[in-house]
Amino acid sequence: MAATKTQGRGPPAKHIELYSPTYFGACAMGGVIVTPLDLVKCRRQVDSSIYKSNLSAWRSIYAKEGLRGVFFGWSPTFVGYCFQGGGKYGFYEVFKYYYGEKLFPNANKTIVYLGASASAEFLADLALCPFEAIKVRMQTTLPPFASTLREGWAKVTAKEGYSGLYKGLYPLWGRQIPYTMVKFATFETTVDYIYRTLGKPKESYSSLQQTGVSFLGGYIAGIGCAVISHPADVMVSKLNADRQAGEGGFQAMSRIYGNIGFKGLWNGLPVRIVMIGTLTAFQWLIYDSFKVSLGLPTTGGH
């Protein structure tokens, strides 16, 4: 599983170190770009009748709140997914090496990918959860719960203490860990299938073509991620917007499920498929582009 440098190429003119501030900044931009999709998804999950369609939602938000309204909630999205994205990829590489090379060198690669991604996401969500809680409250309450990340953080901690920032942690794990396991394992499998279908070794394609495969594989993996994690995503949004004071987590989830039913857990899925597919595709594109810039091969297809 060890990475090997791409043969036949000189050192790149400019290195971008993985998990450096530049890398985190580039990954975080993906969260900003998909904020309009995220906003509509969250609001439609909380109230499925609020908008007739995604297009009418953006038109309505823009008419009432302007461009700032369409991108409302960008700051917790930016900060939260910067920490979570960097931690996810960073810890994944660590655990993949540790599990695959040190602990279980003869294990099936897919099992290694699943275990490494689950471990990485478990830790990364500890960083994401506070920002996710604030983002969802900002995007799903009308009038807005807060207008900035700082204001939202202050309101939550003043009223509920720091534990209020983590009240959605368990359902967040329930959403993100299966999501990430599917994301990494499906991506690796999909990319391998694409190269086998093309009929030529991965190394025979240019770096641009390989990153194109990464983008396509990422989008396909993102569709699977969206479907498997969507019910928990709906529950996280509902918990952060509608959990009553003093109500236990399982009690709140039981009450919410009683109100929305099984069908309600799938509200906003088409928006989420577009959002997650696009986000996942660009994440893999950015990630593998960095690897290429370092003289390393792209992910998957070995």
VEXDREN-2710 file (C-alpha; in Angstrom, 1 decimal):
% VEXDREN-2710
k/r/px/py/pz
1/MET/0.0/0.0/0.0
2/ALA/3.0/2.3/0.2
3/ALA/2.9/5.2/-2.2
4/THR/5.5/5.3/-4.9
5/LYS/6.6/8.3/-6.9
6/THR/5.5/8.6/-10.4
7/GLN/8.2/7.6/-12.8
8/GLY/9.5/9.7/-15.7
9/ARG/8.7/13.1/-14.2
10/GLY/11.0/15.7/-12.7
11/PRO/10.2/17.4/-9.4
12/PRO/7.2/19.8/-9.6
13/ALA/8.0/23.4/-9.7
14/LYS/6.0/24.2/-6.7
15/HIS/5.1/21.8/-3.8
16/ILE/1.9/21.9/-1.9
17/GLU/2.3/19.9/1.2
18/LEU/-0.5/17.7/2.2
19/TYR/-2.3/18.9/5.3
20/SER/-0.5/22.2/5.2
21/PRO/-2.5/25.5/5.6
22/THR/-2.7/25.8/1.8
23/TYR/-4.2/22.3/1.6
24/PHE/-6.7/23.0/4.4
25/GLY/-7.7/26.2/2.7
26/ALA/-8.3/24.5/-0.7
27/CYS/-10.4/21.8/0.9
28/ALA/-12.4/24.3/2.9
29/MET/-13.3/26.1/-0.3
30/GLY/-15.3/23.1/-1.3
31/GLY/-17.5/23.6/1.7
32/VAL/-18.1/27.3/0.7
33/ILE/-19.0/26.4/-2.9
34/VAL/-21.7/23.9/-1.9
35/THR/-23.2/26.1/0.8
36/PRO/-26.3/27.0/-1.3
37/LEU/-27.0/23.3/-1.8
38/ASP/-26.5/22.7/1.9
39/LEU/-28.8/25.5/2.9
40/VAL/-31.7/24.3/0.9
41/LYS/-31.1/20.7/1.9
42/CYS/-31.3/21.6/5.6
43/ARG/-34.3/23.8/5.4
44/ARG/-36.3/21.3/3.3
45/GLN/-35.4/18.5/5.8
46/VAL/-36.8/20.5/8.7
47/ASP/-39.9/21.6/6.8
48/SER/-40.6/19.7/3.5
49/SER/-43.4/22.1/2.5
50/ILE/-41.3/25.3/2.8
51/TYR/-40.3/25.2/-0.9
52/LYS/-41.8/23.5/-3.9
53/SER/-38.5/22.7/-5.6
54/ASN/-34.8/23.4/-5.2
55/LEU/-34.9/26.1/-7.9
56/SER/-37.8/27.9/-6.3
57/ALA/-36.0/27.6/-2.9
58/TRP/-33.0/29.5/-4.2
59/ARG/-35.2/32.1/-6.0
60/SER/-37.2/32.6/-2.8
61/ILE/-34.1/33.0/-0.6
62/TYR/-32.4/35.3/-3.0
63/ALA/-35.6/37.5/-3.4
64/LYS/-36.0/37.8/0.4
65/GLU/-32.4/37.8/1.6
66/GLY/-30.2/38.6/-1.4
67/LEU/-26.9/36.8/-2.3
68/ARG/-25.9/36.8/1.4
69/GLY/-29.0/34.7/2.2
70/VAL/-28.1/32.1/-0.4
71/PHE/-24.6/31.7/1.2
72/PHE/-25.9/32.0/4.8
73/GLY/-24.1/29.8/7.2
74/TRP/-20.8/29.8/5.2
75/SER/-18.6/30.5/8.2
76/PRO/-19.4/27.4/10.3
77/THR/-19.4/25.4/7.1
78/PHE/-16.0/26.7/6.1
79/VAL/-14.3/26.3/9.5
80/GLY/-16.0/23.0/10.4
81/TYR/-15.4/21.2/7.2
82/CYS/-11.8/22.6/7.1
83/PHE/-11.1/20.8/10.3
84/GLN/-13.1/17.7/9.5
85/GLY/-11.9/17.3/6.0
86/GLY/-8.2/17.7/6.9
87/GLY/-8.6/15.4/9.9
88/LYS/-10.5/12.8/7.8
89/TYR/-7.9/12.5/5.1
90/GLY/-4.9/12.9/7.4
91/PHE/-6.1/10.3/9.9
92/TYR/-7.2/8.0/7.1
93/GLU/-3.6/7.9/5.7
94/VAL/-2.3/7.2/9.2
95/PHE/-4.7/4.4/10.0
96/LYS/-4.5/2.9/6.5
97/TYR/-0.7/2.6/6.9
98/TYR/-0.9/1.4/10.6
99/TYR/-3.7/-1.2/9.9
100/GLY/-2.5/-2.3/6.5
101/GLU/1.3/-2.4/7.0
102/LYS/1.8/-2.9/10.8
103/LEU/-1.2/-4.6/12.4
104/PHE/-2.8/-6.6/9.5
105/PRO/-0.4/-6.8/6.6
106/ASN/-2.2/-9.7/5.0
107/ALA/-5.7/-8.4/5.4
108/ASN/-8.1/-7.7/2.5
109/LYS/-7.5/-4.2/1.3
110/THR/-11.2/-3.3/1.3
111/ILE/-11.4/-4.2/5.0
112/VAL/-8.3/-2.0/5.7
113/TYR/-9.9/0.9/3.9
114/LEU/-13.2/0.4/5.8
115/GLY/-11.4/0.2/9.2
116/ALA/-9.1/3.1/8.5
117/SER/-11.9/5.4/7.2
118/ALA/-14.2/4.6/10.2
119/SER/-11.4/5.3/12.7
120/ALA/-10.5/8.6/10.9
121/GLU/-14.1/9.8/10.8
122/PHE/-14.6/9.0/14.5
123/LEU/-11.9/11.5/15.4
124/ALA/-12.6/14.1/12.7
125/ASP/-16.2/14.4/13.8
126/LEU/-15.1/15.6/17.3
127/ALA/-13.8/18.7/15.5
128/LEU/-16.8/19.0/13.2
129/CYS/-19.7/18.6/15.6
130/PRO/-19.7/22.1/17.3
131/PHE/-19.6/23.9/13.9
132/GLU/-22.2/21.6/12.4
133/ALA/-24.6/22.3/15.4
134/ILE/-24.2/26.1/14.8
135/LYS/-24.5/25.9/11.0
136/VAL/-27.7/23.8/11.2
137/ARG/-29.3/26.3/13.7
138/MET/-28.3/29.3/11.5
139/GLN/-29.7/27.7/8.4
140/THR/-32.9/26.1/9.7
141/THR/-34.4/28.8/12.0
142/LEU/-36.5/31.6/10.7
143/PRO/-35.6/34.3/11.7
144/PRO/-32.0/33.0/11.9
145/PHE/-30.7/31.8/15.2
146/ALA/-27.5/33.8/14.7
147/SER/-25.9/35.8/11.9
148/THR/-22.3/34.9/12.5
149/LEU/-20.3/31.9/13.8
150/ARG/-19.1/33.9/16.8
151/GLU/-22.6/34.9/17.7
152/GLY/-23.9/31.4/17.4
153/TRP/-21.1/29.9/19.4
154/ALA/-21.7/32.5/22.2
155/LYS/-25.5/31.9/22.3
156/VAL/-25.2/28.1/22.5
157/THR/-22.5/28.0/25.2
158/ALA/-24.3/30.7/27.3
159/LYS/-27.6/28.8/27.3
160/GLU/-26.5/25.2/27.2
161/GLY/-22.8/25.1/28.0
162/TYR/-20.2/23.5/25.8
163/SER/-22.2/20.2/25.9
164/GLY/-24.8/22.0/23.7
165/LEU/-22.3/22.0/20.9
166/TYR/-22.0/18.2/21.1
167/LYS/-25.7/17.2/21.5
168/GLY/-25.8/15.9/17.9
169/LEU/-22.5/13.9/18.2
170/TYR/-24.0/10.4/18.3
171/PRO/-26.3/10.9/15.2
172/LEU/-23.4/12.7/13.5
173/TRP/-21.2/9.7/14.0
174/GLY/-24.2/7.6/12.8
175/ARG/-24.3/9.7/9.6
176/GLN/-20.6/10.4/8.9
177/ILE/-18.9/7.1/9.8
178/PRO/-20.9/4.9/7.3
179/TYR/-20.7/7.8/4.8
180/THR/-16.9/7.9/5.0
181/MET/-16.6/4.1/4.9
182/VAL/-18.6/4.1/1.7
183/LYS/-16.8/7.1/0.4
184/PHE/-13.3/5.6/0.6
185/ALA/-14.0/2.0/-0.1
186/THR/-16.4/2.7/-3.0
187/PHE/-14.0/5.2/-4.5
188/GLU/-11.1/2.7/-4.5
189/THR/-13.3/0.0/-6.0
190/THR/-14.9/2.3/-8.6
191/VAL/-11.6/3.7/-9.8
192/ASP/-10.2/0.2/-10.1
193/TYR/-13.2/-0.8/-12.1
194/ILE/-12.9/2.2/-14.4
195/TYR/-9.3/1.3/-15.3
196/ARG/-10.1/-2.3/-15.8
197/THR/-13.0/-1.3/-18.1
198/LEU/-10.7/1.1/-20.1
199/GLY/-8.4/-1.9/-20.6
200/LYS/-5.0/-0.2/-20.1
201/PRO/-2.8/0.1/-17.0
202/LYS/-3.3/3.2/-14.9
203/GLU/0.3/4.3/-15.5
204/SER/-0.4/4.6/-19.3
205/TYR/-2.6/7.6/-18.8
206/SER/-1.5/11.1/-18.2
207/SER/-1.9/12.9/-14.8
208/LEU/-4.8/14.9/-16.2
209/GLN/-6.6/11.8/-17.3
210/GLN/-6.0/10.1/-14.0
211/THR/-7.4/13.0/-12.0
212/GLY/-10.4/12.9/-14.3
213/VAL/-10.9/9.3/-13.3
214/SER/-10.6/10.4/-9.7
215/PHE/-13.3/13.0/-10.3
216/LEU/-15.7/10.5/-11.9
217/GLY/-15.0/7.9/-9.2
218/GLY/-15.6/10.5/-6.5
219/TYR/-18.9/11.5/-7.9
220/ILE/-20.1/7.9/-8.1
221/ALA/-18.9/7.2/-4.6
222/GLY/-20.6/10.4/-3.4
223/ILE/-24.0/9.1/-4.6
224/GLY/-23.6/6.0/-2.5
225/CYS/-22.5/8.2/0.4
226/ALA/-25.5/10.4/0.1
227/VAL/-28.0/7.6/0.2
228/ILE/-26.5/5.6/3.1
229/SER/-26.1/8.7/5.3
230/HIS/-29.2/10.6/4.5
231/PRO/-31.6/9.4/7.3
232/ALA/-29.0/10.2/9.9
233/ASP/-28.4/13.6/8.3
234/VAL/-32.1/14.4/8.5
235/MET/-32.1/13.4/12.2
236/VAL/-29.0/15.5/13.0
237/SER/-30.8/18.6/11.4
238/LYS/-34.0/17.8/13.3
239/LEU/-32.2/17.4/16.6
240/ASN/-30.3/20.6/16.4
241/ALA/-33.4/22.5/15.4
242/ASP/-36.1/20.8/17.5
243/ARG/-34.5/19.1/20.6
244/GLN/-36.4/20.2/23.7
245/ALA/-34.6/21.3/26.9
246/GLY/-33.7/18.4/29.2
247/GLU/-34.7/15.9/26.5
248/GLY/-32.5/12.8/26.2
249/GLY/-30.9/12.0/22.8
250/PHE/-32.8/8.8/22.2
251/GLN/-36.0/10.3/23.6
252/ALA/-35.7/13.2/21.1
253/MET/-35.0/10.9/18.2
254/SER/-38.0/8.7/19.1
255/ARG/-40.3/11.8/19.3
256/ILE/-39.0/13.2/16.0
257/TYR/-39.3/9.9/14.2
258/GLY/-42.9/9.6/15.5
259/ASN/-43.6/13.0/13.9
260/ILE/-42.0/12.5/10.5
261/GLY/-42.1/8.8/10.0
262/PHE/-39.8/6.7/7.7
263/LYS/-40.7/8.8/4.7
264/GLY/-39.6/12.0/6.4
265/LEU/-36.1/10.6/6.9
266/TRP/-35.7/10.9/3.1
267/ASN/-36.8/14.5/2.7
268/GLY/-34.3/16.5/0.6
269/LEU/-32.4/13.4/-0.8
270/PRO/-32.2/14.7/-4.4
271/VAL/-30.5/17.9/-3.2
272/ARG/-28.2/15.8/-1.0
273/ILE/-27.2/13.5/-3.9
274/VAL/-26.2/16.6/-6.0
275/MET/-24.5/18.2/-3.0
276/ILE/-22.5/15.2/-1.8
277/GLY/-21.7/13.9/-5.3
278/THR/-20.3/17.2/-6.3
279/LEU/-18.5/17.7/-3.0
280/THR/-17.0/14.2/-3.0
281/ALA/-15.9/14.5/-6.6
282/PHE/-14.1/17.8/-6.0
283/GLN/-12.5/16.5/-2.8
284/TRP/-11.0/13.6/-4.6
285/LEU/-9.9/15.8/-7.5
286/ILE/-8.2/18.2/-5.1
287/TYR/-6.7/15.4/-3.0
288/ASP/-5.3/13.5/-6.0
289/SER/-4.1/16.8/-7.7
290/PHE/-2.0/17.5/-4.6
291/LYS/-0.6/14.0/-4.8
292/VAL/0.3/14.4/-8.4
293/SER/2.0/17.8/-7.6
294/LEU/4.1/15.9/-5.1
295/GLY/5.1/13.4/-7.7
296/LEU/2.9/10.6/-6.2
297/PRO/0.4/8.5/-8.0
298/THR/-3.3/9.2/-7.8
299/THR/-5.5/7.1/-5.4
300/GLY/-6.9/3.7/-6.4
301/GLY/-6.5/1.6/-9.5
302/HIS/-3.2/0.0/-8.3
END
